[in-house]
């Protein structure tokens, strides 16, 4: 275990209007270690790292880098002193080459020596084992390789500390392993890495030490092997996790002659989903399972007509209907929380209130606007129901943590009182506590009679809430599992064998 301390943050405090983000937080990073910074959304992880990299100024406390007090007034100052950051959303230019992305903004001269830049980029890419050519367009690289190039850019300027904020959230398992190989290479070179993630298994696979924050305060620092996973989750949540394992799936009444709430036959879309049959009954929670690219999201987008529907028949409560656009689906009682909350969910510049009432206002029509009083009553109702943490109704939704943004989108659809709600990756990239809250809410909504489709990359999460699972491979349904057959082993076997 490395012992040389490269960074000390002591007594760090930071407040924003109406919110105390950090209170007297300490953090220690050693040379050549991977240190996981853990906590629920809103715990203070991002605020702490943004103080370290010069985005925010601390209200109080001390930052000591290699034994000397420092005070960074900008990210550029932090980078010049060896603090590099790679954010969850990759901030690169896809239309430029790999080398241009690695060195953009670095040259102080108007003249660029392209040959020298490409040679240096090739040397760096080779030394870090990144499978990319300096002259290829960044857009032609996979998301994982783009993430690695962002890291290469961050460490180019004599990087001593590397902050990785949710670097694996958009990667599949093979890509994660490639990224971990790069992290281990940097660790061997003596770089101290701060790793922020919501994937607990990855923390135990890659990190040496864990620091836990909760509600802006330090809970503790631990050697990774000495902190059991269940204890980590408990410390992050501030309570035991027994209520998670105690959750029971809601089983809708069994009757073969019940009319489905929603039924589709031969449904297909313009994005290549093969014709499929699907139905869901009142009070049922079912799910679409499959690997990335299997067609899970494309199938539910076809149900909601988020993609152009090219064929099939749809019935609601036994009556044939036409759903050619999302507004048709909404008016027929269908809600859809999309997989990508950044580009298709929240509207950053709008307030929390306006984001919550958006779907209802669309259904009413913009020539029949909700009154300010109605909007505030609706927003307050769901902020209280879902325990959304926000300074005010007028706070821009972009200022909220990822988990609270997800709750805002969920509030938006619950306000429309749908009979059938589709949730595509509703817990991706959010903390354990909020995941549990959403899972419990799904089961409660089903008990109250709502029908829900729940999609998650985490099979164990789907097993906790779904009574029936539709398994997909290569954009077609290969089987269904329910009852005693609904186990992780059977799901994985069906995915692997294609239902055979």
Secondary structure as UniProt FT lines:
FT   STRAND          5..16
FT   TURN            17..18
FT   STRAND          19..30
FT   TURN            31..32
FT   STRAND          34..38
FT   TURN            41..42
FT   HELIX           45..52
FT   TURN            53..54
FT   STRAND          60..65
FT   TURN            66..67
FT   STRAND          68..70
FT   HELIX           75..80
FT   TURN            81..82
FT   STRAND          83..86
FT   TURN            94..95
FT   HELIX           98..103
FT   TURN            104..106
FT   HELIX           114..128
FT   TURN            134..135
FT   HELIX           138..140
FT   HELIX           143..155
FT   TURN            156..158
FT   STRAND          161..165
FT   TURN            167..170
FT   HELIX           173..188
FT   TURN            189..190
FT   STRAND          192..196
FT   HELIX           200..206
FT   STRAND          209..214
FT   TURN            215..216
FT   STRAND          217..223
FT   HELIX           224..226
FT   HELIX           229..237
FT   HELIX           242..245
FT   TURN            256..257
FT   STRAND          262..269
FT   TURN            270..271
FT   STRAND          276..280
FT   TURN            282..283
FT   STRAND          285..289
FT   TURN            292..293
FT   HELIX           296..304
FT   STRAND          309..316
FT   TURN            317..318
FT   STRAND          319..321
FT   HELIX           326..331
FT   TURN            332..333
FT   STRAND          334..337
FT   HELIX           341..344
FT   TURN            348..349
FT   HELIX           352..364
FT   TURN            366..367
FT   HELIX           372..386
FT   TURN            393..394
FT   HELIX           397..399
FT   HELIX           402..414
FT   TURN            415..417
FT   STRAND          420..424
FT   TURN            426..429
FT   HELIX           432..447
FT   TURN            448..449
FT   STRAND          451..455
FT   HELIX           459..465
FT   STRAND          468..473
FT   TURN            474..475
FT   STRAND          476..482
FT   HELIX           483..485
FT   HELIX           488..497
FT   TURN            498..499
//
